[in-house]
Amino acid sequence: MRDTEELFDLTGRVVIVTGSTKGIGRAMVEGLASAGASVVVSSRKQDLCDQVAAEVARATGASVYARACHVGKWDAIPDLVEAVHGHFGRIDALVNNAGINPARVKPEDMTLEYWRKVFSVNVEGPLRLSQCVFPIMREQGAGSIVNVGTMAAYSGGGAICAYGASKAALLNLTKSMAMAWAQWNVRVNMVSPGPFMSEMMEGGERTAPGFLDLVAGGTFMKRIAKPHEIIGPVCYLVSDASSFVTGDDLSVSGGMMK
């Protein structure tokens, strides 16, 4: 039987994290690197990727690769995967963290342009990235894909209907990919955060004072999480500690109910 430390050890693993230059994505890459992984920092701006990669490398001593990619652009994604595979020679895990919720738009005000913009990043991006890494993982004999959802996928929200619907679609896609790829030991799971402190949260408080207290009150723990509190759940799903877990959704929400 393997000991606990070995189960969570990510030494030798290569992990791509999209949307990883700020917020919980930034926390993820540093946490994964601290667990021994070589990590890929990716977001839309190369200069910001380079900056964060250098900071994570200094803090952890890990091998960190910076590669910009707009995951809302279907045809740009294969280049990211090919570059990472060419650089490291393998890809062991993918964390589809990049996501957008640009504005508060009610169903009656929804436009096709806005709807497609949200779905292109939140659903089509994770699908295309997963498609591209799957053959590599299949050839290696194992892999872990973690899609980042939200508790809003379960509750909805009048002014965030596109965001909630896109993440609900991602949850269903997660289960479908898990079912299709289990025979090759490629696991696909979701982690669904509740309220985490972010630029979006801070913007909500500026727009509507009292917003943070309102959101915190929706959790059993009556608080908003700090970005580093996502690290443990993500490391668990990427590591061998979750070797018999696939097609699941792990809520990290302070007790919010699905």
C-alpha positions as a Markdown table, in Angstrom:
| # | Residue | x | y | z |
|---|---|---|---|---|
| 1 | Met | 0.0 | 0.0 | 0.0 |
| 2 | Arg | 1.3 | 3.5 | -0.9 |
| 3 | Asp | 1.8 | 6.0 | 1.9 |
| 4 | Thr | -0.3 | 9.1 | 2.1 |
| 5 | Glu | 2.6 | 11.5 | 1.2 |
| 6 | Glu | 3.3 | 9.5 | -2.0 |
| 7 | Leu | -0.4 | 9.6 | -3.0 |
| 8 | Phe | -0.4 | 13.4 | -3.1 |
| 9 | Asp | 3.1 | 13.8 | -4.5 |
| 10 | Leu | 3.1 | 15.4 | -8.0 |
| 11 | Thr | 6.8 | 15.2 | -8.7 |
| 12 | Gly | 7.3 | 14.5 | -12.4 |
| 13 | Arg | 3.8 | 15.5 | -13.4 |
| 14 | Val | 3.1 | 18.3 | -15.9 |
| 15 | Val | 0.0 | 20.3 | -15.3 |
| 16 | Ile | -1.6 | 23.0 | -17.5 |
| 17 | Val | -3.8 | 25.6 | -15.6 |
| 18 | Thr | -5.7 | 28.1 | -17.8 |
| 19 | Gly | -6.6 | 31.5 | -16.4 |
| 20 | Ser | -3.7 | 31.2 | -14.0 |
| 21 | Thr | -2.3 | 34.7 | -13.7 |
| 22 | Lys | -4.7 | 35.9 | -11.0 |
| 23 | Gly | -7.2 | 34.8 | -8.4 |
| 24 | Ile | -7.7 | 31.1 | -7.8 |
| 25 | Gly | -5.9 | 30.1 | -10.9 |
| 26 | Arg | -2.8 | 31.9 | -9.6 |
| 27 | Ala | -3.1 | 30.1 | -6.3 |
| 28 | Met | -3.5 | 26.7 | -8.2 |
| 29 | Val | -0.3 | 27.0 | -10.1 |
| 30 | Glu | 1.7 | 27.8 | -7.0 |
| 31 | Gly | 0.1 | 25.1 | -5.0 |
| 32 | Leu | 0.6 | 22.5 | -7.7 |
| 33 | Ala | 4.2 | 23.6 | -8.1 |
| 34 | Ser | 4.8 | 23.3 | -4.4 |
| 35 | Ala | 3.5 | 19.7 | -4.5 |
| 36 | Gly | 6.2 | 18.9 | -7.1 |
| 37 | Ala | 4.5 | 19.5 | -10.4 |
| 38 | Ser | 5.9 | 21.3 | -13.4 |
| 39 | Val | 3.2 | 23.8 | -14.2 |
| 40 | Val | 2.1 | 25.8 | -17.2 |
| 41 | Val | 0.9 | 29.3 | -16.6 |
| 42 | Ser | -1.6 | 30.4 | -19.3 |
| 43 | Ser | -3.9 | 33.4 | -19.8 |
| 44 | Arg | -4.5 | 35.8 | -22.7 |
| 45 | Lys | -1.5 | 38.1 | -22.2 |
| 46 | Gln | 2.0 | 36.7 | -22.7 |
| 47 | Asp | 3.8 | 39.4 | -20.6 |
| 48 | Leu | 1.5 | 38.6 | -17.6 |
| 49 | Cys | 2.1 | 34.8 | -18.0 |
| 50 | Asp | 5.9 | 35.5 | -18.1 |
| 51 | Gln | 5.7 | 37.6 | -14.9 |
| 52 | Val | 3.6 | 35.1 | -12.9 |
| 53 | Ala | 5.7 | 32.1 | -14.2 |
| 54 | Ala | 8.8 | 33.8 | -12.9 |
| 55 | Glu | 7.2 | 34.5 | -9.5 |
| 56 | Val | 6.0 | 30.9 | -9.1 |
| 57 | Ala | 9.4 | 29.5 | -10.1 |
| 58 | Arg | 11.2 | 31.7 | -7.6 |
| 59 | Ala | 8.7 | 30.8 | -4.8 |
| 60 | Thr | 8.7 | 27.1 | -5.4 |
| 61 | Gly | 11.8 | 26.1 | -7.3 |
| 62 | Ala | 9.6 | 24.3 | -9.8 |
| 63 | Ser | 9.9 | 24.2 | -13.6 |
| 64 | Val | 7.3 | 26.7 | -14.9 |
| 65 | Tyr | 6.4 | 27.4 | -18.5 |
| 66 | Ala | 4.5 | 30.5 | -19.6 |
| 67 | Arg | 2.3 | 30.3 | -22.7 |
| 68 | Ala | -0.5 | 32.7 | -23.6 |
| 69 | Cys | -3.7 | 31.4 | -25.1 |
| 70 | His | -7.2 | 32.8 | -25.5 |
| 71 | Val | -9.3 | 29.7 | -24.7 |
| 72 | Gly | -12.3 | 31.3 | -26.3 |
| 73 | Lys | -10.6 | 30.9 | -29.7 |
| 74 | Trp | -11.1 | 27.3 | -30.8 |
| 75 | Asp | -8.3 | 27.3 | -33.4 |
| 76 | Ala | -5.7 | 28.8 | -31.0 |
| 77 | Ile | -5.9 | 25.9 | -28.5 |
| 78 | Pro | -4.0 | 23.2 | -30.4 |
| 79 | Asp | -0.9 | 25.4 | -30.5 |
| 80 | Leu | -0.9 | 25.7 | -26.7 |
| 81 | Val | -1.1 | 22.0 | -26.2 |
| 82 | Glu | 1.5 | 21.3 | -28.9 |
| 83 | Ala | 3.9 | 23.9 | -27.3 |
| 84 | Val | 3.5 | 22.4 | -23.8 |
| 85 | His | 4.0 | 18.8 | -25.1 |
| 86 | Gly | 7.0 | 19.9 | -27.1 |
| 87 | His | 8.5 | 21.7 | -24.0 |
| 88 | Phe | 8.0 | 19.0 | -21.4 |
| 89 | Gly | 7.4 | 15.9 | -23.5 |
| 90 | Arg | 4.3 | 15.0 | -21.6 |
| 91 | Ile | 1.0 | 16.3 | -20.1 |
| 92 | Asp | -0.4 | 14.7 | -17.0 |
| 93 | Ala | -3.2 | 17.0 | -16.0 |
| 94 | Leu | -5.3 | 19.9 | -17.3 |
| 95 | Val | -7.1 | 22.4 | -15.1 |
| 96 | Asn | -9.7 | 24.3 | -17.1 |
| 97 | Asn | -9.9 | 27.3 | -14.9 |
| 98 | Ala | -10.3 | 30.1 | -17.4 |
| 99 | Gly | -13.9 | 31.5 | -17.3 |
| 100 | Ile | -15.7 | 34.7 | -17.8 |
| 101 | Asn | -18.8 | 36.5 | -16.5 |
| 102 | Pro | -18.3 | 39.9 | -18.1 |
| 103 | Ala | -21.6 | 41.6 | -17.1 |
| 104 | Arg | -24.9 | 41.2 | -15.3 |
| 105 | Val | -27.4 | 40.4 | -18.1 |
| 106 | Lys | -30.9 | 39.2 | -17.4 |
| 107 | Pro | -32.6 | 36.7 | -19.6 |
| 108 | Glu | -34.9 | 39.3 | -21.2 |
| 109 | Asp | -31.9 | 41.4 | -22.1 |
| 110 | Met | -29.7 | 38.5 | -23.4 |
| 111 | Thr | -28.1 | 38.9 | -26.9 |
| 112 | Leu | -26.8 | 36.1 | -29.0 |
| 113 | Glu | -23.4 | 37.8 | -29.1 |
| 114 | Tyr | -23.1 | 37.9 | -25.3 |
| 115 | Trp | -24.4 | 34.3 | -24.9 |
| 116 | Arg | -21.9 | 33.0 | -27.4 |
| 117 | Lys | -19.0 | 34.9 | -25.9 |
| 118 | Val | -19.6 | 33.4 | -22.5 |
| 119 | Phe | -20.1 | 29.9 | -23.9 |
| 120 | Ser | -17.0 | 30.1 | -26.1 |
| 121 | Val | -14.8 | 30.5 | -23.1 |
| 122 | Asn | -16.6 | 28.6 | -20.4 |
| 123 | Val | -17.7 | 25.5 | -22.4 |
| 124 | Glu | -16.1 | 25.4 | -25.8 |
| 125 | Gly | -12.6 | 26.2 | -24.5 |
| 126 | Pro | -12.6 | 23.3 | -21.9 |
| 127 | Leu | -14.0 | 21.0 | -24.6 |
| 128 | Arg | -11.3 | 21.8 | -27.1 |
| 129 | Leu | -8.5 | 21.7 | -24.6 |
| 130 | Ser | -9.7 | 18.4 | -23.3 |
| 131 | Gln | -9.9 | 17.0 | -26.8 |
| 132 | Cys | -6.3 | 18.1 | -27.5 |
| 133 | Val | -4.8 | 16.7 | -24.3 |
| 134 | Phe | -6.8 | 13.4 | -24.4 |
| 135 | Pro | -4.7 | 11.6 | -27.0 |
| 136 | Ile | -1.5 | 12.4 | -25.1 |
| 137 | Met | -2.9 | 11.2 | -21.8 |
| 138 | Arg | -4.3 | 8.1 | -23.5 |
| 139 | Glu | -0.9 | 7.3 | -24.9 |
| 140 | Gln | 0.7 | 7.8 | -21.5 |
| 141 | Gly | -1.8 | 5.5 | -19.9 |
| 142 | Ala | -3.4 | 8.0 | -17.5 |
| 143 | Gly | -4.4 | 11.6 | -17.0 |
| 144 | Ser | -6.6 | 14.0 | -15.0 |
| 145 | Ile | -8.7 | 16.8 | -16.3 |
| 146 | Val | -10.3 | 19.2 | -13.8 |
| 147 | Asn | -13.0 | 21.6 | -14.9 |
| 148 | Val | -13.7 | 24.6 | -12.7 |
| 149 | Gly | -17.4 | 25.2 | -12.3 |
| 150 | Thr | -19.5 | 27.2 | -9.9 |
| 151 | Met | -22.3 | 26.7 | -7.4 |
| 152 | Ala | -24.3 | 28.9 | -9.6 |
| 153 | Ala | -24.6 | 26.0 | -12.0 |
| 154 | Tyr | -27.1 | 24.5 | -9.5 |
| 155 | Ser | -28.9 | 27.6 | -8.3 |
| 156 | Gly | -28.9 | 29.9 | -11.4 |
| 157 | Gly | -29.3 | 33.6 | -11.1 |
| 158 | Gly | -31.4 | 36.2 | -12.9 |
| 159 | Ala | -28.5 | 38.4 | -13.8 |
| 160 | Ile | -25.9 | 35.7 | -14.4 |
| 161 | Cys | -28.0 | 33.3 | -16.5 |
| 162 | Ala | -25.5 | 32.9 | -19.2 |
| 163 | Tyr | -22.7 | 32.2 | -16.7 |
| 164 | Gly | -24.7 | 29.7 | -14.7 |
| 165 | Ala | -26.0 | 28.0 | -17.8 |
| 166 | Ser | -22.5 | 27.6 | -19.3 |
| 167 | Lys | -21.2 | 26.0 | -16.1 |
| 168 | Ala | -24.2 | 23.7 | -15.9 |
| 169 | Ala | -23.3 | 22.7 | -19.5 |
| 170 | Leu | -19.7 | 22.2 | -18.4 |
| 171 | Leu | -20.8 | 19.9 | -15.6 |
| 172 | Asn | -22.8 | 17.7 | -18.0 |
| 173 | Leu | -19.8 | 17.7 | -20.4 |
| 174 | Thr | -17.5 | 16.7 | -17.5 |
| 175 | Lys | -19.6 | 13.6 | -16.8 |
| 176 | Ser | -19.8 | 12.7 | -20.5 |
| 177 | Met | -16.0 | 12.9 | -21.0 |
| 178 | Ala | -15.5 | 11.0 | -17.8 |
| 179 | Met | -17.7 | 8.2 | -19.1 |
| 180 | Ala | -16.1 | 8.1 | -22.5 |
| 181 | Trp | -12.4 | 8.2 | -21.4 |
| 182 | Ala | -12.5 | 6.1 | -18.2 |
| 183 | Gln | -11.4 | 3.0 | -20.1 |
| 184 | Trp | -8.0 | 4.7 | -20.8 |
| 185 | Asn | -7.6 | 5.8 | -17.1 |
| 186 | Val | -8.2 | 9.5 | -18.1 |
| 187 | Arg | -10.3 | 10.9 | -15.2 |
| 188 | Val | -12.4 | 14.0 | -15.6 |
| 189 | Asn | -13.9 | 15.8 | -12.6 |
| 190 | Met | -15.2 | 19.2 | -11.7 |
| 191 | Val | -14.5 | 21.5 | -8.7 |
| 192 | Ser | -17.2 | 24.0 | -8.0 |
| 193 | Pro | -16.2 | 27.0 | -5.9 |
| 194 | Gly | -18.6 | 29.0 | -3.9 |
| 195 | Pro | -17.6 | 32.6 | -3.1 |
| 196 | Phe | -13.9 | 33.3 | -3.3 |
| 197 | Met | -12.3 | 36.7 | -3.0 |
| 198 | Ser | -11.6 | 38.0 | -6.5 |
| 199 | Glu | -11.6 | 41.1 | -8.7 |
| 200 | Met | -15.2 | 40.2 | -9.6 |
| 201 | Met | -16.2 | 40.0 | -6.0 |
| 202 | Glu | -14.5 | 43.3 | -5.2 |
| 203 | Gly | -16.2 | 44.9 | -8.2 |
| 204 | Gly | -19.6 | 43.7 | -7.0 |
| 205 | Glu | -19.0 | 45.3 | -3.6 |
| 206 | Arg | -18.1 | 48.6 | -5.3 |
| 207 | Thr | -21.2 | 48.5 | -7.4 |
| 208 | Ala | -23.5 | 47.4 | -4.6 |
| 209 | Pro | -22.1 | 48.0 | -1.1 |
| 210 | Gly | -23.0 | 45.1 | 1.2 |
| 211 | Phe | -22.6 | 42.6 | -1.7 |
| 212 | Leu | -19.8 | 40.7 | 0.1 |
| 213 | Asp | -21.7 | 40.3 | 3.3 |
| 214 | Leu | -24.7 | 39.1 | 1.3 |
| 215 | Val | -22.7 | 36.5 | -0.5 |
| 216 | Ala | -20.9 | 35.4 | 2.6 |
| 217 | Gly | -24.3 | 34.9 | 4.3 |
| 218 | Gly | -25.2 | 32.3 | 1.7 |
| 219 | Thr | -22.6 | 29.9 | 3.1 |
| 220 | Phe | -22.7 | 27.8 | 6.3 |
| 221 | Met | -19.4 | 29.2 | 7.3 |
| 222 | Lys | -20.6 | 32.8 | 6.8 |
| 223 | Arg | -17.5 | 34.0 | 5.0 |
| 224 | Ile | -15.8 | 34.3 | 1.6 |
| 225 | Ala | -12.8 | 32.0 | 0.9 |
| 226 | Lys | -9.3 | 33.2 | 0.2 |
| 227 | Pro | -7.7 | 32.0 | -3.1 |
| 228 | His | -5.3 | 29.6 | -1.5 |
| 229 | Glu | -8.2 | 27.5 | -0.1 |
| 230 | Ile | -8.8 | 26.0 | -3.6 |
| 231 | Ile | -5.3 | 24.4 | -3.6 |
| 232 | Gly | -6.1 | 21.3 | -1.6 |
| 233 | Pro | -9.1 | 20.2 | -3.6 |
| 234 | Val | -7.4 | 20.7 | -6.9 |
| 235 | Cys | -4.2 | 18.9 | -5.8 |
| 236 | Tyr | -6.4 | 16.0 | -4.6 |
| 237 | Leu | -8.2 | 15.7 | -8.0 |
| 238 | Val | -4.9 | 16.0 | -10.0 |
| 239 | Ser | -3.0 | 13.5 | -7.7 |
| 240 | Asp | -3.2 | 9.7 | -7.3 |
| 241 | Ala | -5.1 | 10.3 | -4.1 |
| 242 | Ser | -8.3 | 10.5 | -6.2 |
| 243 | Ser | -7.4 | 7.6 | -8.5 |
| 244 | Phe | -11.0 | 6.1 | -8.2 |
| 245 | Val | -12.8 | 9.4 | -8.6 |
| 246 | Thr | -14.1 | 10.5 | -12.0 |
| 247 | Gly | -17.3 | 12.1 | -13.3 |
| 248 | Asp | -17.7 | 13.9 | -9.9 |
| 249 | Asp | -18.2 | 17.5 | -8.8 |
| 250 | Leu | -16.5 | 18.6 | -5.6 |
| 251 | Ser | -18.0 | 21.7 | -4.2 |
| 252 | Val | -15.7 | 24.0 | -2.3 |
| 253 | Ser | -18.3 | 26.4 | -1.1 |
| 254 | Gly | -18.3 | 26.7 | 2.7 |
| 255 | Gly | -21.4 | 24.6 | 2.9 |
| 256 | Met | -23.6 | 26.0 | 0.1 |
| 257 | Met | -26.2 | 23.5 | -0.9 |
| 258 | Lys | -26.4 | 22.1 | -4.5 |
